[in-house]
Amino acid sequence: QVQLVESGGGAVQAGGSLRLSCGTSGRTFRMYNMGWFRQAPGKEREFVAAITWSGGDTYYADSVKGRFTISRDNAKNTMYLQMNSLQPEDTAVYYCAAKVVSLQMITGRYDYWGQGTQVTVSS
């Protein structure tokens, strides 16, 4: 069982930046491939970014490429999402997720989910 806890959400103006963190206890963090997803009001949850267990491969949704950066520090059992040039359309609850299999990082099923952290971007 993996418990994921997101932090770092908040309210910013358009053009601003935030860094989300996803932490977990235990020594198994390094075994998991990780992802960030988001869900805006009235919309389905969507993929944002993902990173393999080693950090060697990263994946991004087209809508965030060039603005968001995913990274991880296995020594600290933590994954990050640096979000720059935020826009109102980035407003959503952001969730981190973990999966064992490194296949289908964008569309595949994730095994564990956090509770989410709210990001609000005002114009």
ABEGO torsion letter per residue (X at the ends): XBBBBBBGBEBBBBGBBBBBBBBBBEAAAAABBBBBBBBBBGBBBBBABBBBAAGABBBBBAAABGABBBBBBAAAGBBBBBBBGBBAAABBBBBBBBBABABGAAABBBABBBAEBBBBBBX
